[in-house]
Structures are given as C-alpha cells and as structure tokens.
Amino acid sequence: MITEEHINTVVLQMENAASEENDKSIDKHVDYFDYLDQDSSVLFDEEKEYLYGIVFVLLESCGIIIEDLDALINHEESNWEVVQSHKLLKEAFDTFFFRYPEEDLLAYVEDSLSVDPEEEDFEFLTQVGIEFMVVKAKSIIDYYIEQRN
C-alpha cells in the first residue's frame, strides 16, 4: 500500500523540482497526458492544470506508466457510474472507500477535490470539473491496483 508519507514526498519533490526535472518526469507519461488533454474539454484551463498536478502525483506515487488505455477507460466508465448514481460526491467517495486497498491514494484525491469552490484559491473549480477529476484520478488508482495484481 502506498502511504500518505510517500505521497507527500512526491508532492514536495514536484513542488521543489526545477521545471526541467518535472518536464522530464512528465515526458514518460506523454501518451496518457495526450489522452487526458483530448478528453478534458469539459474543464476550464485552470481545472486542467489542477487535474494534471493531481494526476502527476498519482502516477509518480504509484510508479506506473499508463500503457493500456482500454483498461483505464473501463475503470473510468465504472467510476462514472458510481459518481452519477449518488446525489452527493461525498456519498460516491463513501462507496469508493469501502474496502479499498489504496486508501491513502484515494484520500489524497478526496482531499485535493473536496474544497470549497468559493474559497479564493479554488474558485476556478466547477462541480462538473470536480466530478470529472474524481473519475480520472480514481481510475488511475484502480489501474495501478489492477496492474500490480
């Protein structure tokens, strides 16, 4: 299981790295980021950047490269069903957390996206954008779990 401490280390490394270092790390995920860029037309530019940061932390924390987009898309479809079947995103997270093997990774996603959109630093987030980001981020974790098993 990936721990909160490991995730925090990756976040700090990302924040403290020179842009060239982050660019090199991002390069290995270029195929996934191309897919994400094509699929994220519902997001505003600020939301896309925020999602890219979350995704980068997840990919680096898990130490994976998304190589099977079909498998990832299957996870996305399943996660959309869960999100859309609940009135509140918190209820969807409750479902996601039930017996989930990567609790700290999922908690990172929840903490990153359970913000008050009226808070000045997060006023760019929309409800549609948040739901989209939850599905994308959760699907990466599901992909990681599937790949390691």
Residue pairs with C-beta under 8 A, 6 or more apart in sequence:
1 101
1 102
1 103
1 104
2 61
2 62
2 102
2 104
2 105
3 104
4 104
4 107
4 108
6 61
6 104
7 57
7 61
7 104
7 105
7 108
10 57
10 60
10 61
11 57
13 60
14 22
14 53
14 56
14 57
14 60
17 25
22 56
25 56
25 60
26 33
26 56
28 65
29 56
29 59
29 65
29 66
31 66
31 67
31 69
32 55
32 59
32 65
32 66
32 69
32 72
33 52
33 55
35 66
35 69
36 51
36 52
36 55
36 136
37 48
40 48
40 51
40 132
40 136
42 128
42 129
42 132
43 51
43 129
43 132
43 133
44 124
44 126
44 129
46 124
47 124
47 125
47 126
47 129
47 133
50 124
50 125
50 133
51 129
51 132
51 133
51 136
51 137
54 108
54 109
54 112
54 113
54 133
54 137
55 136
55 137
55 140
57 108
58 105
58 108
58 109
58 137
58 140
58 141
58 144
59 65
59 66
59 140
61 105
61 108
62 105
62 140
62 141
62 144
64 140
64 143
64 144
64 147
66 72
66 140
66 143
68 143
71 143
71 146
72 139
72 140
72 143
75 138
75 139
75 142
75 143
75 146
76 135
76 136
76 139
78 142
79 96
79 134
79 135
79 138
79 139
79 142
80 135
82 92
82 95
82 96
83 89
83 92
83 131
83 134
83 135
85 92
86 92
86 95
89 113
89 114
89 130
89 131
89 134
90 114
92 134
93 106
93 110
93 114
93 134
96 106
96 138
97 103
97 106
100 106
101 145
102 141
102 144
102 145
105 141
105 144
106 138
106 141
109 134
109 137
109 138
109 141
112 137
113 125
113 130
113 133
113 134
113 137
115 121
115 122
115 125
116 122
117 123
117 125
117 126
117 127
117 130
